Amino acid sequence: MATAFERYHIETKDAVLKIKFPSKFIVKRYNNCLNVQECTQTCIYDVHKRKDDGHVNEPNTDLCRGCHLCTLVCPKNGLVLQINPDFETVGDSYFTPDRIKTISFEAETGRIPVSGTGYKGLFAGKGFDGIWFDFSEIVRPTRDGIHGREYISTSVDLGRKLPYLRFNNSGILHSQIPQTIEIPIPMILDATCPSASGDFLRLAVVKAALKLKTFAIVKADEYSNDLIAYASNIIPRLPSEHVEIFTHLIKISQVIEIEIQNKEKIADLLEEIKTHNQNVLVSVHLPYDETSVEQALMLTKSGVDILHFYLPDDICIQDPERIVTSIRTVHTSLGNAGVRDEITFISAGGIAEAAHVPKSIILGADAVSIGRAYHIALGCKACYGKNHISDCPLKIEEEESEIVSQRIINLIGAWRDQLFEVLGGMGLRELRRQRGERGRTLFYEELEEKIFGENR
């Protein structure tokens, strides 16, 4: 009997953590307030509300969007609005205070943030911020992002694909179709950084991956018995020299990821892994560097299923252009070698907001892995390195596990909704068509060079 079609849906709901993010604005009311209440009638964000006794409450600065309407309508100039100095100390030059505030809002509500006061940032920046979407391909309102009536697919496939099919003389398929896994979103959750609440944090992350129907990466030596029930949605990350120690994880997993020390022995390593689980997909985790192209070609020809390249986020602070260049280089090189469609390419690094997901895919990645962003959604101070700093507020208690999972789900749900908006604006009905589609984007550097010349 045919099964009914079930549309993929991410269930979001409010999830508030104990950690309080500093508000961006401070609104103060002076003593010369006449209680005229122009502010309560003007503010649409409920910063100013009337008390039961008829007077005005103290401003709720957490709700302020910085529109200044209240200060403009006050007949006695009894209100002042200013930037909160504590807000400006959050984050760094890449994970800026505004980006962290946005991530926090998305994780708490699952909604797309809308300021209502216009964009006040730079016209263009470096890295992902130098890429603009071209929405000139809108074909009809039924394909209008989250508001359209047509279904837009955000699914991607993990695994190898054949460059072509072979049939015998009788027209029967002769090629052996490789194993692939379809996930409904182009995002997986990268391994957690060590923290004081590591076990609770990992459990919350894999629970989120299960509900999202995607994968969470867990380091093999941190794979506890509590996680085995979620094995179908976990990618254990194994050091290549210790594969034989973790054969029990290989047997129960759909995908495993290895960190290779000796890449010359990859063929032997793959053969050993397949003896334990013939159907398991093998991903290789390796950094973007000067050998990325060589490694990508070699690993693809060796039979690896997934390439998972990463650029540490602290390097993105120093050189935001590097992640853009790295993705484009790997994708282009695989294409020039005629093997791009045979391999899944996942990129990690520099993913600080929703727009960075489709931008990574447009540059050539099939999917992305998210790490720092979901840590920030749970209260992290945007720590870098192998561990969280000592005063990082990311400390998850056991009873907070469900809230933590829901915040990750909310974040991914808000990012997927924004992905819908991008695909709808480009007139695309499925995400797979967006991969490497540079014709639907504008690159600031290229436009500036075209207009002003190389020696601008």
C-alpha positions as CSV (number, residue, x, y, z in Angstrom):
1,M,0.0,0.0,0.0
2,A,1.4,3.4,-0.9
3,T,2.3,5.6,2.0
4,A,1.0,9.2,2.3
5,F,3.3,12.1,1.6
6,E,4.4,13.8,4.8
7,R,5.8,17.3,4.5
8,Y,8.9,17.9,6.6
9,H,8.2,20.4,9.4
10,I,10.3,21.7,12.3
11,E,8.3,22.2,15.4
12,T,9.4,25.4,17.2
13,K,8.3,26.8,20.5
14,D,9.6,29.3,23.0
15,A,12.7,28.1,24.9
16,V,14.1,30.5,27.5
17,L,17.4,29.8,29.2
18,K,18.5,31.1,32.6
19,I,21.3,33.0,31.0
20,K,20.2,36.6,30.2
21,F,21.7,38.2,27.1
22,P,22.3,42.0,27.6
23,S,19.9,44.2,25.8
24,K,21.2,46.3,22.9
25,F,19.6,49.5,24.1
26,I,19.0,51.3,27.3
27,V,15.9,53.5,27.6
28,K,15.7,55.9,30.5
29,R,12.8,58.0,31.7
30,Y,13.6,61.3,33.4
31,N,11.7,62.8,36.3
32,N,10.1,65.4,34.1
33,C,7.7,62.8,32.7
34,L,4.2,64.2,32.7
35,N,2.5,60.8,32.2
36,V,1.0,62.0,28.9
37,Q,1.6,58.4,27.6
38,E,2.4,59.3,24.1
39,C,5.2,56.7,24.3
40,T,2.7,53.9,25.2
41,Q,0.5,54.7,22.2
42,T,3.5,55.0,19.8
43,C,5.7,52.1,20.7
44,I,4.6,48.9,18.9
45,Y,7.1,46.7,20.7
46,D,5.6,47.2,24.2
47,V,8.7,48.8,25.7
48,H,6.4,51.4,27.3
49,K,3.3,50.0,29.0
50,R,0.6,51.4,31.3
51,K,0.3,50.2,34.9
52,D,-3.0,49.5,36.5
53,D,-2.8,52.7,38.5
54,G,-2.7,54.7,35.2
55,H,1.0,55.6,35.3
56,V,3.6,54.4,32.9
57,N,5.9,51.4,33.8
58,E,9.6,51.7,33.6
59,P,10.8,51.0,30.0
60,N,11.4,47.3,29.2
61,T,14.7,47.7,27.4
62,D,14.8,44.0,26.4
63,L,12.0,44.7,23.8
64,C,13.5,47.9,22.4
65,R,14.4,47.9,18.7
66,G,16.0,51.3,18.7
67,C,13.5,53.1,16.5
68,H,13.6,56.3,18.6
69,L,9.9,57.0,18.1
70,C,9.2,57.3,21.8
71,T,12.0,59.9,22.3
72,L,10.6,61.9,19.3
73,V,7.0,62.0,20.5
74,C,7.7,62.8,24.1
75,P,6.5,66.4,24.6
76,K,9.0,67.0,27.4
77,N,12.0,65.1,26.1
78,G,11.6,62.9,29.1
79,L,13.1,59.8,27.4
80,V,16.6,59.0,26.3
81,L,17.7,56.0,24.3
82,Q,21.4,54.8,24.1
83,I,23.5,51.7,23.3
84,N,24.0,49.4,26.2
85,P,27.8,49.4,26.9
86,D,27.6,45.8,28.2
87,F,26.1,44.8,24.8
88,E,29.1,46.1,22.9
89,T,31.5,43.8,24.9
90,V,29.8,40.6,23.7
91,G,31.5,38.5,21.0
92,D,34.2,39.7,18.6
93,S,34.7,41.1,15.2
94,Y,33.2,38.1,13.5
95,F,30.5,36.9,15.9
96,T,29.5,40.4,16.5
97,P,27.1,41.5,19.3
98,D,24.3,41.9,16.7
99,R,24.9,38.4,15.3
100,I,24.9,36.9,18.8
101,K,21.7,38.7,19.7
102,T,20.1,37.5,16.4
103,I,21.2,33.9,17.2
104,S,19.9,34.2,20.7
105,F,16.5,35.5,19.5
106,E,16.2,32.7,16.8
107,A,17.1,30.0,19.4
108,E,14.6,31.4,21.9
109,T,11.6,31.9,19.6
110,G,12.3,29.9,16.3
111,R,11.2,33.0,14.4
112,I,12.9,35.1,11.7
113,P,14.1,38.3,13.4
114,V,12.7,41.5,11.9
115,S,13.9,44.8,13.3
116,G,11.4,47.1,11.7
117,T,13.9,49.9,11.6
118,G,15.8,49.1,8.5
119,Y,19.4,47.8,7.9
120,K,22.0,50.1,9.5
121,G,25.1,48.0,8.8
122,L,27.8,48.2,6.2
123,F,26.9,48.0,2.5
124,A,29.3,45.1,2.0
125,G,32.0,43.4,4.0
126,K,34.6,40.6,3.6
127,G,34.0,36.9,3.3
128,F,30.3,35.9,3.2
129,D,29.4,39.5,3.7
130,G,30.7,40.4,0.2
131,I,28.1,38.1,-1.5
132,W,24.6,39.3,-2.3
133,F,21.7,37.2,-3.4
134,D,20.2,37.9,-6.8
135,F,16.4,37.7,-6.5
136,S,15.6,38.7,-10.0
137,E,14.5,35.1,-10.9
138,I,11.2,35.3,-9.0
139,V,8.7,33.6,-11.3
140,R,5.4,33.5,-9.4
141,P,4.0,34.3,-6.0
142,T,3.2,30.7,-5.3
143,R,6.9,30.1,-4.9
144,D,7.4,33.0,-2.5
145,G,9.5,31.5,0.4
146,I,7.6,30.5,3.5
147,H,4.4,32.2,2.3
148,G,4.2,30.4,-1.0
149,R,1.8,27.6,-1.8
150,E,4.3,25.4,-3.7
151,Y,6.6,23.0,-1.7
152,I,10.2,24.0,-1.7
153,S,12.6,21.1,-0.9
154,T,15.6,21.7,1.3
155,S,16.8,18.1,1.2
156,V,20.3,17.0,0.3
157,D,21.9,13.6,-0.3
158,L,24.9,12.3,1.6
159,G,27.1,9.7,-0.1
160,R,28.6,9.0,-3.5
161,K,26.8,9.2,-6.7
162,L,27.5,7.6,-10.1
163,P,28.6,9.8,-13.0
164,Y,26.4,7.7,-15.3
165,L,24.5,4.5,-15.5
166,R,25.4,1.3,-17.3
167,F,22.8,-1.1,-18.8
168,N,23.4,-4.5,-20.4
169,N,22.2,-5.5,-23.9
170,S,18.8,-6.4,-22.4
171,G,18.3,-2.9,-21.0
172,I,18.7,-4.1,-17.4
173,L,20.6,-1.8,-15.1
174,H,24.1,-3.1,-14.7
175,S,25.6,-0.4,-12.5
176,Q,25.6,-0.9,-8.7
177,I,23.9,2.1,-7.1
178,P,25.9,3.4,-4.2
179,Q,24.3,3.9,-0.7
180,T,23.0,7.4,-0.1
181,I,21.2,9.0,2.8
182,E,18.8,11.9,2.3
183,I,18.5,14.5,5.1
184,P,15.7,17.2,4.9
185,I,18.0,20.1,5.7
186,P,21.5,21.0,4.5
187,M,22.8,21.3,8.1
188,I,24.4,18.9,10.5
189,L,25.5,19.6,14.0
190,D,29.3,19.5,14.6
191,A,30.9,18.0,17.6
192,T,30.6,19.9,20.9
193,C,33.5,21.7,22.4
194,P,34.5,20.3,25.8
195,S,32.7,22.1,28.6
196,A,31.8,21.5,32.3
197,S,28.4,20.0,31.2
198,G,29.7,17.9,28.3
199,D,27.6,14.8,28.8
200,F,24.3,16.8,29.2
201,L,25.2,19.0,26.3
202,R,26.0,16.1,23.9
203,L,22.8,14.4,24.9
204,A,20.8,17.5,24.2
205,V,22.5,18.0,20.8
206,V,21.8,14.4,19.6
207,K,18.2,14.7,20.7
208,A,17.9,17.8,18.6
209,A,19.4,16.0,15.6
210,L,16.9,13.2,16.0
211,K,13.9,15.6,16.0
212,L,15.4,17.5,13.1
213,K,16.1,14.2,11.2
214,T,19.7,15.2,10.6
215,F,23.0,14.2,12.1
216,A,25.1,15.2,15.1
217,I,28.8,14.5,15.2
218,V,30.2,13.0,18.4
219,K,33.8,12.3,19.1
220,A,34.3,8.6,19.5
221,D,36.0,8.8,22.9
222,E,33.0,10.9,24.1
223,Y,30.3,8.5,22.8
224,S,28.6,7.3,26.1
225,N,26.1,4.6,26.6
226,D,23.4,7.2,26.9
227,L,23.8,8.1,23.3
228,I,23.5,4.6,21.8
229,A,19.7,4.9,21.6
230,Y,20.2,7.8,19.1
231,A,22.9,6.0,17.0
232,S,20.9,6.4,13.8
233,N,21.4,10.2,14.0
234,I,25.0,10.3,15.3
235,I,28.2,10.4,13.2
236,P,31.0,9.2,15.4
237,R,34.3,10.9,14.7
238,L,37.2,8.4,14.9
239,P,40.9,8.9,14.8
240,S,42.2,6.8,11.9
241,E,44.9,5.1,14.0
242,H,42.3,3.8,16.5
243,V,39.6,2.6,14.2
244,E,39.9,-1.0,15.5
245,I,39.0,0.3,19.0
246,F,35.7,1.7,17.9
247,T,34.4,-1.1,15.6
248,H,31.2,-1.3,17.8
249,L,30.4,2.3,16.7
250,I,31.0,1.5,13.1
251,K,28.6,-1.4,13.2
252,I,25.7,0.7,14.6
253,S,26.2,3.9,12.6
254,Q,24.8,5.0,9.2
255,V,27.8,7.4,8.8
256,I,31.2,7.6,10.4
257,E,33.8,10.3,10.2
258,I,37.5,9.7,10.4
259,E,40.4,12.1,11.0
260,I,43.3,10.7,8.9
261,Q,46.9,10.9,9.9
262,N,48.3,8.8,7.0
263,K,46.3,9.6,3.9
264,E,48.3,7.2,1.8
265,K,46.6,4.3,3.6
266,I,43.1,5.5,3.0
267,A,42.2,2.6,0.7
268,D,43.2,0.0,3.3
269,L,41.3,1.9,6.0
270,L,38.1,2.0,3.9
271,E,38.4,-1.7,3.2
272,E,38.8,-2.4,7.0
273,I,35.8,-0.2,7.8
274,K,33.6,-1.9,5.2
275,T,34.3,-5.3,6.7
276,H,32.5,-4.2,9.9
277,N,29.6,-2.4,8.1
278,Q,29.3,-2.7,4.3
279,N,26.6,0.0,4.2
280,V,28.2,2.7,6.4
281,L,29.1,6.0,4.7
282,V,32.6,7.2,5.4
283,S,33.3,10.9,5.8
284,V,36.8,12.4,6.1
285,H,37.3,15.4,8.4
286,L,40.2,17.6,7.3
287,P,41.2,21.3,7.3
288,Y,41.2,23.8,4.5
289,D,44.8,24.4,3.7
290,E,47.2,24.7,0.7
291,T,46.8,20.9,0.0
292,S,43.0,20.9,0.0
293,V,42.6,20.4,-3.7
294,E,45.1,17.6,-3.8
295,Q,43.5,15.9,-0.8
296,A,40.0,16.3,-2.2
297,L,40.9,14.7,-5.5
298,M,42.8,11.9,-3.9
299,L,40.1,11.0,-1.4
300,T,37.4,11.1,-4.0
301,K,39.3,8.7,-6.2
302,S,40.0,6.5,-3.2
303,G,36.3,5.9,-2.6
304,V,35.5,8.2,0.3
305,D,31.8,9.1,0.5
306,I,31.9,12.5,2.1
307,L,34.5,15.3,2.3
308,H,34.1,17.4,5.4
309,F,36.4,20.4,5.2
310,Y,36.7,22.8,8.0
311,L,38.2,26.2,8.7
312,P,38.6,27.1,12.4
313,D,36.4,30.1,13.3
314,D,39.3,31.9,14.9
315,I,41.0,32.0,11.4
316,C,37.8,33.4,10.0
317,I,38.2,36.4,12.3
318,Q,41.7,37.1,10.9
319,D,40.8,36.4,7.3
320,P,37.0,36.2,6.5
321,E,37.8,35.8,2.7
322,R,39.5,32.5,3.3
323,I,36.4,30.4,3.8
324,V,34.8,31.8,0.6
325,T,38.0,31.1,-1.4
326,S,38.4,27.6,0.1
327,I,34.9,26.5,-0.7
328,R,35.1,27.8,-4.3
329,T,38.5,26.3,-4.9
330,V,37.5,22.8,-3.7
331,H,34.3,22.8,-5.6
332,T,35.8,24.1,-8.8
333,S,38.7,21.7,-8.7
334,L,36.5,18.7,-8.3
335,G,34.4,20.0,-11.2
336,N,37.4,20.5,-13.5
337,A,38.5,16.9,-12.7
338,G,35.0,15.6,-13.7
339,V,34.3,14.1,-10.3
340,R,32.2,16.8,-8.5
341,D,28.9,14.9,-8.7
342,E,30.5,11.7,-7.4
343,I,31.2,13.0,-3.8
344,T,29.3,14.9,-1.0
345,F,31.1,18.0,0.1
346,I,30.3,19.5,3.5
347,S,31.9,22.7,4.6
348,A,32.4,24.0,8.2
349,G,33.7,27.4,9.4
350,G,32.4,30.9,9.5
351,I,28.7,30.0,9.7
352,A,27.5,32.8,11.9
353,E,24.1,33.6,10.5
354,A,21.3,32.1,8.4
355,A,22.5,33.6,5.1
356,H,25.8,31.8,5.4
357,V,24.1,28.5,4.8
358,P,22.9,29.2,1.2
359,K,26.0,31.3,0.5
360,S,28.2,28.2,1.3
361,I,26.0,26.1,-1.0
362,I,26.1,28.6,-3.8
363,L,29.9,28.6,-3.5
364,G,29.8,24.8,-4.1
365,A,29.2,22.9,-0.8
366,D,26.4,20.3,-0.6
367,A,25.8,21.1,3.1
368,V,27.3,22.7,6.1
369,S,28.1,21.7,9.6
370,I,27.3,24.1,12.4
371,G,29.3,24.4,15.6
372,R,30.0,27.8,17.1
373,A,26.6,29.1,16.2
374,Y,24.6,26.6,18.2
375,H,27.0,26.9,21.1
376,I,26.2,30.6,21.1
377,A,22.5,29.8,21.0
378,L,23.0,28.0,24.3
379,G,24.8,30.9,26.0
380,C,28.5,30.5,24.9
381,K,30.6,33.7,24.8
382,A,31.9,32.8,21.3
383,C,34.9,30.9,22.8
384,Y,37.6,29.7,20.5
385,G,40.1,26.9,20.8
386,K,39.7,23.4,22.2
387,N,37.8,24.4,25.4
388,H,35.4,27.0,26.6
389,I,36.9,29.7,28.7
390,S,36.5,29.4,32.5
391,D,33.8,32.2,32.8
392,C,31.8,31.0,29.7
393,P,28.2,30.7,30.9
394,L,27.6,27.6,28.8
395,K,26.8,25.3,31.6
396,I,23.9,22.9,31.0
397,E,22.2,21.3,33.9
398,E,20.4,17.9,33.5
399,E,17.0,19.4,33.9
400,E,17.7,21.9,31.1
401,S,18.3,19.2,28.5
402,E,14.9,19.6,26.8
403,I,15.2,23.4,26.7
404,V,18.7,23.1,25.2
405,S,17.5,20.7,22.5
406,Q,14.6,23.0,21.7
407,R,16.8,26.0,21.3
408,I,18.9,24.2,18.8
409,I,15.8,23.1,17.0
410,N,14.5,26.7,17.0
411,L,17.7,28.0,15.6
412,I,17.7,25.5,12.7
413,G,14.0,26.1,12.1
414,A,14.5,29.9,11.8
415,W,17.5,29.3,9.5
416,R,15.5,26.9,7.3
417,D,12.7,29.5,7.0
418,Q,15.2,32.0,5.8
419,L,16.6,29.4,3.4
420,F,13.0,29.2,2.0
421,E,13.0,32.9,1.4
422,V,16.3,32.7,-0.5
423,L,15.2,29.8,-2.6
424,G,11.8,31.5,-3.3
425,G,13.5,34.7,-4.3
426,M,15.7,32.8,-6.8
427,G,12.7,30.9,-8.2
428,L,14.1,27.5,-7.1
429,R,12.0,24.6,-6.0
430,E,14.8,22.6,-4.5
431,L,18.0,23.3,-2.8
432,R,20.1,20.8,-4.8
433,R,19.8,23.2,-7.8
434,Q,21.4,26.0,-5.8
435,R,24.8,24.2,-5.4
436,G,27.4,26.1,-7.3
437,E,24.8,28.4,-8.8
438,R,27.0,31.5,-8.9
439,G,24.8,33.1,-11.6
440,R,22.2,33.9,-9.0
441,T,24.6,35.9,-6.8
442,L,26.5,39.1,-6.9
443,F,30.1,39.3,-5.6
444,Y,31.0,42.8,-4.3
445,E,34.7,42.4,-5.2
446,E,34.0,41.4,-8.7
447,L,31.5,44.2,-9.2
448,E,33.9,46.8,-7.8
449,E,36.7,45.5,-10.1
450,K,34.4,45.6,-13.1
451,I,33.3,49.1,-12.4
452,F,36.5,50.8,-11.1
453,G,39.2,48.5,-12.5
454,E,41.9,46.4,-10.9
455,N,43.9,49.3,-9.5
456,R,41.0,50.9,-7.7
